[in-house]
Amino acid sequence: MRPIPDPPAERLWHLEGVRGLACIQVVTLHAAGCFLPGLVEGPAPAWMLAIRQSPLRLLYDGDLAVFLFFVLSGHVLAAPFRRAAGNPGGLLAGRLVRFAVPVLLAVSLGFAVARAAPNLAREAGALLGAGWLNGGLPAATLAGALRDALLNALVLGYRDLSALSPWLGDAIAPATDSLDPPLWTLSVEMQGSLLVLGLTQIERRAPGLLKGIIALTALLTLRSPLLCFLAGYLCAGPRSIRLPRLTLAATALAAYLGAEPLAEWCTTHALPMLPALAPGLLLRGWVAILIFPLLLHGPTLRRWLAAAPWRRAGALSFPLYLVHWPVMFGPGAAALLTIAPSLGPNAAGALAALSAILLALALAVPFARIDRAALELGRQIRETWPGQEIFNAAAQSRAR
């Protein structure tokens, strides 16, 4: 069997645009929750409530964007995992290192903010009545920061957001103990990587079992963010599985008509020993799964997402995602407290949100260089992993 070739580079630009658009949604949601809380939760002026209850809410629906990230990851991991299926240890080690380096730096930024100004975010939150800022950052210790970066963020996840919660329970830290809570998604990324790796191994070693394994996986992950990785993997097209468009359309219609009560029922009745998200998050995960094929194959959306602004945003999406939370709880909160006496809390909140986003963007530019270095380091580890030379020789032999 010949190695599967890389797809043409131009076909991937729209996926970079998906990353950029999704990251903008996440950062905008967090900026609003910190500095314009009425746009997200709680009592609010009439104009904020109008936006919150209108389709404009989609512009900063960061929860939906996170699940799009998960589907996208399942999609883009499938091809390289198939090409290097004979090197599962190298694939896993390379992916772990690829995440560990930037995560350590992001948590270090949160550590520095928590040590330098431990009460700053709480003061800003009290001024605005913002629940997110009121929580502040946890007390920072070096041991706690290392555990947060290397164990919680990359392996265990956080309570009620982790696939391991039903079994480990209170042994898993809550997200409020994190120096950079958005990192909860990185543990899901690692767990999803294991899922996609396992499926590609079954494709290679026991293809006759693939359909049954996929059906069982769908059942076990129905209430979990890992379902998004399964959906992305299926969109990447195992050759033995092709879902008719009519089936997809019927599934989409059924989900649209009954998704909300189904999500509620699943989280309260179905298999309580399996990982489960809150109904609102679960529903967004299902919506992301239904949206992704449109983003992947719709020609108009593909052209729009491949435009240069979204591609540039996509290139900075992961660094921006990692650094924006500490920036909001440090410099953003400081800007709010500085401006509020002269402009009032609402105008100060809007300016603080804007300044925090701009500062996070500026910080993401040098951080992107570190991220690229981590990506290259992960690639080197994957390619030099014991057994990789045997795999390369076998692949060349098959190609001949």
C-alpha positions in Angstrom: 0.0 0.0 0.0 1.4 3.4 -1.0 1.6 6.1 1.6 -1.3 8.6 1.5 0.0 11.8 -0.1 -0.5 15.2 1.6 -3.5 17.1 0.2 -2.7 20.2 -1.9 -1.8 23.1 0.4 -4.5 25.4 -1.1 -7.2 23.1 0.0 -6.3 23.7 3.7 -6.5 27.5 3.8 -10.2 27.5 4.6 -9.5 25.3 7.7 -6.9 27.9 8.9 -9.8 30.4 8.5 -12.0 28.2 10.6 -9.4 28.3 13.4 -9.1 32.0 13.1 -12.8 32.7 13.2 -13.3 30.3 16.1 -10.5 31.8 18.2 -12.0 35.3 17.7 -15.3 34.0 19.0 -13.6 32.6 22.1 -11.5 35.7 22.9 -14.5 38.0 22.3 -16.7 35.9 24.7 -14.1 36.0 27.4 -13.5 39.8 27.0 -17.3 40.3 27.2 -17.7 38.0 30.2 -14.9 39.9 32.0 -15.6 43.5 31.1 -19.1 43.6 29.7 -20.8 40.9 31.7 -24.3 41.8 30.8 -23.6 40.5 27.3 -23.0 37.0 28.8 -24.9 36.5 32.0 -26.9 38.1 34.8 -28.9 41.4 34.9 -28.0 43.8 32.1 -29.1 47.0 30.4 -31.8 46.5 27.7 -29.4 46.9 24.8 -27.1 44.2 26.2 -30.0 41.8 26.8 -31.2 42.5 23.2 -27.8 41.4 21.8 -27.6 38.4 24.2 -31.0 37.1 23.0 -30.5 37.8 19.3 -28.5 36.0 16.6 -25.7 38.5 17.2 -24.8 36.3 20.2 -23.3 33.9 17.6 -20.6 36.4 17.0 -19.1 35.7 20.4 -20.4 32.2 21.1 -17.0 30.9 22.2 -18.5 27.6 23.5 -19.6 26.7 20.0 -16.2 27.7 18.7 -14.4 25.4 21.1 -16.3 22.4 19.8 -15.6 23.5 16.2 -11.9 23.3 17.3 -12.4 19.7 18.4 -14.2 18.6 15.2 -11.4 20.3 13.2 -8.7 18.6 15.2 -10.3 15.2 14.6 -10.4 16.0 10.9 -6.8 17.2 10.4 -5.3 14.5 12.6 -6.7 11.6 10.7 -4.5 11.9 7.6 -1.1 12.2 9.3 -2.1 9.5 11.8 -2.9 7.2 8.9 0.4 8.0 7.1 2.4 7.2 10.2 0.2 4.4 11.6 3.2 2.2 12.2 4.6 4.7 14.7 1.9 5.3 17.3 4.4 6.0 20.1 6.1 8.7 18.1 2.8 10.3 17.1 1.6 10.4 20.7 5.0 11.7 22.1 5.3 14.3 19.4 1.8 15.6 20.1 2.4 15.8 23.8 5.6 17.8 23.5 4.0 20.0 20.8 1.4 21.1 23.5 3.6 20.9 26.6 6.0 23.7 25.6 3.5 26.5 24.9 1.3 25.4 27.7 4.1 25.7 30.2 4.8 29.3 29.0 1.1 30.2 29.1 0.7 28.9 32.7 4.0 30.8 33.5 2.2 34.0 32.3 -0.7 33.3 34.6 1.7 32.5 37.4 3.4 35.9 37.0 0.1 37.8 36.9 -1.2 36.0 40.0 2.0 36.7 42.0 2.3 40.3 40.9 -1.3 41.4 41.4 -3.3 38.7 43.3 -6.3 40.9 44.0 -6.4 43.0 40.9 -9.0 41.0 39.0 -11.3 40.7 42.1 -11.2 44.5 42.5 -12.2 45.0 38.8 -14.9 42.3 39.1 -16.4 44.0 42.2 -16.6 47.3 40.3 -18.4 45.7 37.3 -20.3 42.9 39.1 -18.5 40.5 36.8 -18.6 37.0 38.1 -15.7 35.9 36.0 -13.3 38.5 37.3 -14.6 38.1 40.8 -13.2 34.6 40.9 -9.7 36.0 40.3 -6.7 33.8 39.7 -5.8 31.1 42.4 -3.0 31.5 44.8 0.1 30.8 42.8 2.8 28.3 43.8 5.5 26.9 41.6 4.4 23.3 42.3 0.8 24.2 41.7 1.7 25.9 38.4 3.6 22.8 37.2 0.8 20.5 38.1 -1.7 22.8 36.4 0.4 22.8 33.2 1.6 19.3 32.9 -1.1 17.2 34.7 -4.4 19.1 34.7 -4.2 20.9 31.4 -2.6 18.1 29.4 -3.9 14.9 31.0 -6.7 15.0 33.6 -8.6 18.1 32.5 -10.8 20.0 35.0 -13.9 18.8 36.9 -17.1 18.6 34.9 -15.2 19.2 31.7 -13.1 16.1 31.6 -13.9 12.7 30.1 -12.3 11.3 33.3 -14.7 13.1 35.7 -17.1 10.1 36.2 -14.3 7.9 37.5 -11.9 10.3 39.2 -14.5 12.8 40.6 -13.0 15.2 43.1 -9.5 14.0 42.4 -9.7 16.3 39.3 -9.2 20.0 40.1 -12.0 22.5 39.3 -11.3 25.0 36.5 -11.3 27.7 39.2 -7.9 26.3 40.4 -6.3 26.9 37.1 -4.0 29.8 36.3 -5.3 29.7 32.7 -8.8 28.0 32.7 -9.2 27.9 28.9 -6.5 25.2 28.9 -9.2 22.7 29.8 -9.5 22.1 26.1 -5.9 20.8 25.8 -6.7 17.7 27.9 -9.6 17.1 25.5 -7.2 17.6 22.6 -4.9 14.9 24.0 -7.7 12.5 24.8 -9.2 13.1 21.3 -5.8 12.5 19.8 -5.7 9.1 21.5 -9.2 8.4 20.1 -8.2 9.3 16.5 -4.9 7.4 16.9 -6.8 4.3 18.1 -9.3 4.5 15.2 -6.5 4.8 12.6 -4.8 1.8 14.2 -8.0 -0.3 13.8 -8.2 0.8 10.2 -4.7 -0.6 9.6 -4.8 -3.7 11.8 -8.4 -4.8 11.9 -10.5 -3.0 9.2 -13.3 -5.5 9.5 -14.0 -4.2 13.0 -14.0 -0.5 12.1 -17.7 0.1 11.7 -18.6 -1.7 14.9 -15.9 0.2 16.8 -17.2 3.5 15.4 -20.8 2.7 16.4 -19.7 1.8 19.9 -17.5 4.9 20.2 -20.4 7.1 19.2 -22.6 5.6 21.9 -19.9 5.9 24.6 -19.0 9.5 23.7 -22.5 10.8 22.9 -22.4 13.2 25.9 -18.7 14.0 25.6 -16.6 16.4 23.6 -14.8 13.4 22.3 -17.8 12.9 20.0 -16.5 15.9 18.1 -13.2 14.1 17.3 -15.1 11.1 16.1 -17.2 13.3 13.8 -14.0 15.1 12.5 -12.4 11.7 11.8 -15.5 10.6 9.9 -15.4 13.8 7.8 -11.8 12.8 6.9 -13.2 9.8 5.2 -12.3 6.3 6.2 -12.5 4.6 2.8 -14.8 1.9 4.1 -17.4 4.3 5.4 -19.4 6.7 3.3 -22.5 8.3 4.8 -25.1 9.2 2.2 -26.0 12.9 2.1 -29.6 12.0 2.6 -28.7 10.3 5.9 -26.7 13.4 7.0 -29.6 15.7 6.1 -32.1 13.5 8.1 -29.8 13.5 11.1 -29.4 17.2 10.9 -33.1 17.8 10.8 -33.8 15.4 13.7 -31.1 17.1 15.7 -32.5 20.6 15.0 -36.0 19.5 16.0 -35.1 17.5 19.1 -31.6 18.4 20.1 -32.3 20.5 23.2 -34.6 18.0 25.0 -32.4 15.1 23.8 -29.3 16.9 25.4 -31.3 17.4 28.6 -32.3 13.7 28.7 -28.8 12.5 27.9 -27.2 14.4 30.7 -29.8 13.3 33.3 -30.7 9.7 32.4 -28.3 8.0 29.9 -25.4 6.0 31.3 -24.3 8.2 34.2 -21.0 6.4 34.4 -19.9 7.9 31.1 -18.5 11.4 30.7 -21.1 14.1 30.3 -21.3 17.8 29.6 -23.9 20.2 30.8 -26.9 20.3 28.4 -26.0 23.7 27.0 -22.4 22.6 26.2 -23.6 19.3 24.8 -26.0 21.0 22.5 -23.2 23.2 21.2 -21.1 20.2 20.5 -23.8 18.6 18.4 -24.3 21.9 16.5 -20.6 22.1 15.8 -20.7 18.6 14.4 -23.6 19.6 12.0 -22.0 22.9 11.0 -18.5 21.5 10.2 -19.4 19.7 6.9 -20.8 23.0 5.6 -17.5 24.7 6.4 -15.6 21.9 5.0 -17.4 21.4 1.6 -19.5 24.6 1.0 -17.7 26.4 -1.9 -18.8 29.9 -0.9 -17.9 29.4 2.7 -14.6 27.8 1.7 -13.7 30.9 -0.4 -14.7 33.3 2.4 -12.8 31.4 5.1 -9.7 31.2 2.9 -9.5 35.0 2.7 -6.3 36.5 4.0 -7.7 38.1 7.2 -9.1 34.8 8.5 -5.9 32.9 7.5 -3.8 35.4 9.4 -6.1 35.0 12.4 -5.8 31.3 12.1 -2.0 31.5 12.2 -2.2 33.3 15.5 -5.2 31.4 16.9 -3.4 29.0 19.2 -0.9 31.5 20.7 -3.8 34.0 21.2 -5.9 31.3 22.8 -3.2 30.5 25.3 -2.3 34.0 26.4 -5.5 36.0 26.4 -6.9 34.9 29.8 -3.9 36.0 31.9 -3.8 39.3 29.9 -7.4 40.0 30.8 -7.0 39.2 34.5 -3.8 41.3 34.7 -3.3 44.3 32.3 -7.0 44.3 31.3 -8.2 44.5 34.9 -5.6 47.2 35.6 -6.8 49.2 32.6 -10.4 49.0 33.9 -9.5 50.3 37.4 -7.4 53.1 35.9 -10.1 54.3 33.4 -13.3 53.8 35.5 -13.0 56.8 37.8 -13.1 59.2 34.8 -15.4 57.3 32.4 -17.6 55.2 34.5 -17.7 51.4 34.7 -19.5 50.7 31.4 -17.4 52.8 29.1 -14.3 51.7 31.0 -15.3 48.1 30.6 -15.6 48.5 26.8 -12.2 50.1 26.6 -10.6 47.6 28.9 -12.0 44.7 26.8 -10.6 46.3 23.6 -7.2 47.0 25.2 -6.9 43.5 26.6 -7.7 42.0 23.2 -5.1 44.2 21.4 -2.5 43.4 24.0 -3.2 39.7 23.8 -2.8 39.9 20.0 0.5 41.8 20.4 1.8 39.1 22.8 0.6 36.3 20.5 3.0 37.4 17.7 6.2 36.5 19.5 4.5 33.6 21.2 3.7 32.2 17.8 7.4 31.8 17.2 7.7 29.6 20.3 4.6 27.7 19.2 6.2 27.0 15.8 9.4 25.8 17.5 7.3 23.5 19.7 5.6 22.2 16.6 9.0 21.5 15.0 10.3 19.8 18.2 7.2 17.6 18.2 7.9 16.6 14.6 11.5 15.8 15.3 10.5 13.6 18.3 8.0 11.8 16.2 10.4 11.2 13.4 13.3 10.0 15.7 11.1 7.8 17.9 12.4 4.3 18.3 11.0 2.1 15.6 10.4 5.0 13.2 13.3 3.9 10.9 11.8 0.5 10.5 8.4 2.1 9.6 10.1 4.4 7.1 11.9 1.5 5.4 8.7 -0.5 5.2 6.8 2.5 3.7 9.6 2.9 1.0 9.5 -0.8 0.3 5.7 -0.7 -0.3 6.1 2.4 -2.5 8.5 0.6 -4.7 
